[in-house]
C-alpha cells in the first residue's frame, strides 16, 4: 500500500529571527521571515493533458493596530500569544485557477504577472525586480510536470519539483473532505444535496479520478491508499471521439452540445428491441440503453445525417455509465459504500453527474451512492501544494476555513473563475463590459436609474434559465479559501454536529425567489448609501456600479443553481453581499448614518436612565426587555423599518414602539426569565458571574436597548462583555466603534463609568479621580470583544479568539441577531462545567430569527427579536410584522 512520500530535498521555511510585524494582538498578524530565501513557492500545479490547475497562496496583509485596550483585555481574559506549533501558520487565502494546457503560455504569463514563482506580489520577502534564484522550485504533478520542465525553467527561471500524482490526488481529497463543510454532494435527477461527513468515519472510501483516463483508488487513511483499478475509457475518450465525430473545438463546447441532444436517435433502447415494452423479468425499463450507438447499425444514415448534439449526448452517457458501473464493481469488491468521483471530466456538468449516479444506484440496487466534490478538478494541485513542508494544512479543520466568492476577472477571456485582479480599476473596467454572452454568468442589464440615485439605480430581478444545464463548473463555483488557523467552535453549542444556524429553507424555490427579490429590491438603496459613504465621488460611483453588477451576477448564478457555492442559507446570502461590498472597497456603507443615530440616541440616554431608576425591580426588568425589543426596530436592513424613520425622531419612535408592546407577545416566556433573574417563592436568585451581550444595530438598538440591560447586570454584580461585529455590516455596530459609544454613555452614569474603567474601555482617556483605583477594585468590569464576523448574522461554529476566551467564564449570554457558526480558536482551555446558571440571550431578527431560532445550547437561552418581515413572521411564529419574540429555553 502506498504512503505519501516526503521529499528530503523539499525546501524548508527558515524561521531564524522570525517576528510578528506590529503587535501580537492583531487578529491575523503578518509573520516576517527575514532570512527566508526565495526558493519557497506558494504555488503548486497539476499539469494534465487537457488542463493546468493552479493552487496558490496569498498572505493576509493589513496594518497593525497598537491598541492598549485590546492588550489589557487579552491579559484579563488569559489569551496567550504563544503558539502550539514549532512553526508559524501563515493566515491567508488559497486561490484556485485553471488554464487549458494548449494555452500554457497564458498560464506562465499569469504566474509571472502575480510573481507567484517568487512567493506572490503581496509577499514582503521577495523583490520582484531581483534576478531569479537558480534554486527556486515549484511543486507540480501530472504528466506535464515532466513535459514542460524546460519551458518553466526558460520562462520563469524555476525548476518543477515533481510530486507523485496518486499521492497528490489522495492528499487533496482527504484535506477537502475534512476541511470543507459543504464539499461532498450527491446529484440525482438534477437535484444537488450536500452530504455532511463525520471525519471519524471518513475511511475507507473509493476515489474515482476521471481525467483523460480513469484511476480508482481505495483510500484507507491519511497517506494510506492503493490503486485498485482503472479504465482507459475516460475524459480523453469522450473528448477525442467527440472531436472526431462532431468537429467541436473544445471540451466545454462538446458538453454544451450534449445539453441539447436526444440520445434516442442513436442509442438502441430496451423498448426498441421489445416493441416499446419493458423487460420486467430482469428489471429493465423500456428507456434503458441496450446498446450505445446501436441504432447506427441498422440506419442507412451517414455521419453528417446525425445531429452533433445527439452524438455528444450518446457518447457522454456511454462513457459515464461505464465509469459508474466499473466504480461500483470495485466498491463491491472491497465492501465500500462511499464512492467519490473527481476530475475535470465531470466539470460540474449536471447530466454527467446524473448519469454516473444512475449507474451506481442501478448496479448497487440503491446500496451505494455516487458523491462528487466541488473542488473536483483541483485535487492534484491541492495535494501538490500540501507537499510543501510546514504549510500546516494537515492540521486545519473545517472550522478554520471560510470560503469567499470574489467576482474577480480572469487573466484572459470572459470566464469568471479566477481570483480578483490586483488593480481595482482593471476589475471595474471588466465589470463595465460584463454583459450577457452565451451561457456565461452575467449581471442583469441595468434599467434607467430613477431620479436622485447615485448608482446604477433599479435592477431587473434575476430570473432562472429554466431547465438549462450548465457545463462550466469554473464560473464562480469554486471560491477562495480563507485560512484562519485560530478559528474554533463555540463551546456552548449543545451539539455542534447537528447545529444548523439557518432557519429559512432556501431549497424551497418560492422561498428562494422571495428573498432574492428582497435583496435585489434593496440593491439600489445600498448602492446609494455606499457611494455616499465615500463622498459621492466619480470613483465611488464607478465602484458602486461595479459592485451592483457583481452582486447581481451572484444572485443570477444562485437563482439558477442555489447549490453552486455550497449549501445556501439566508445568512450566506447576506454575508456574500457584505463581502462583495468590501471587494469593491466599500468598507462601511452606513458610516454616516450610524454616527448620526449614535449621537441622537446618546442625547436622550440620561433621561432613560433616570426613568429606569425610578421603577421597582420587577417593573424595571420588564421595561428593559421591552426596551431591547423596541430599540431593535431601528434596522436599515428592513424596508418596513426604514419607512418609519421618516415619521419621527429616534426617541419618539422608540417610545411609540415600547408603548405598543402589550403582552402577551407572540412568543412570550418573560415570566420564566423573570423567575430566573429575580427568583420566585423561597428561591433567591444567584447573580451571574459574566454575561456576554451580543449587540446588533448602532444607534437606539445598542444605546437605548442593550446598554441599559448591561447596566442592570453590572448593578447586580455581573461582569458584562459586549460582543460586536469585527467588520461593518449594514448599520450593525462594530467592536471598534463600541468603546467610544460606551465612553459617551459613561458620562451619564457612574455604574457604566466605573465598569468601563475596570474593563479598560477608558484606558486611553482615563478619568483622573483620586478614588478611581478604590472604585475599580470593587467594580465588575465592562468589556468589549469582537465576534470575528462581518455579516448581519453570525455562525457560532467560528468566532474570534477574544470571544472564545470570554466565553470561558460566562454564565449568561445575551446574544442579539446572531448566527452561531464561526469562532476563532481559544488560546485557553475550557474546563469548567456548564450548569443551569448559564444563559444565552439572542436579540434581533437576523440573529434570533433568520438564524439560531432553533439552535440549542448547553446553557439557558433567551432569544429576543422584533419581527420586521411579514413572510418571516408567517413562517416562524404564525404572526405578523412588528410582533415580538421573547423565547426562553432552559439548558439542553
Protein Blocks (a to p, Z undefined) as FASTA:
>chain_A
ZZddddfkbccddfehiacehifkbmbacdddfkbcckbccbdcdddfkbccdddddddd
ddddddfklmmmmmmnopafbdfbfbdcdddddddddddfklmmmmmmmmmmnommnopa
kbckbcfkbccdfkbccddedjklmmmmmmmmmmnopacddddfklmmmmmmmmmmmmmm
blbccdeehiacdddddfklmbgcddddddfbccddddfbehiacdfbdcfbdfklmmmm
mmmmnopabfklmmmmmmmgcfklmmccfklmnnopacfknopafklcfbghklmmmpcc
dfklpcfklmmmmmmmmmmmmmmmmmmmmmmmnopabdcdedjklnopaklmmmmmmmmm
mmnnomaccdddfklmmmmmmmmmmmpghklmmmpcfklcccddddbddfbdjbdfbccd
fblklmmmmmmmmccehjbccddddddddehiablopadddddehjaccfblkgopaccd
dddfkbccdfkbfblmlgcfblbdfkbmklmmmmmmmmmmmmmmmmmmmmmmnoopaklm
mmmmmmmmmmmmmmmmmmmmmmlnopcdfklmmmmmmmmmmmnopablklmmmmmmmmmm
mmmmmmmmmmmmmpcfklmmmmmmmmmmmmmmmcckbmklmmmmmnocfklmmmmmmmmm
ccddfbdcklmmmmmmnogajbccdddfbdcdddfbehjllmmmmmmmmmmmmmnopacd
ddddfbdchjbccfklmmmmmmmmmmmomklmmmmmmnopmmmmcccdfklmmmmmmpcc
dddddehiacfbdcfkbccfklmmmmmmgcbdcdehiadfbccddfbdcfbdcdfkbccd
dedjklmmmgoklpccfbdcddddddfbfklmmmmnopaehiacddddddZZ
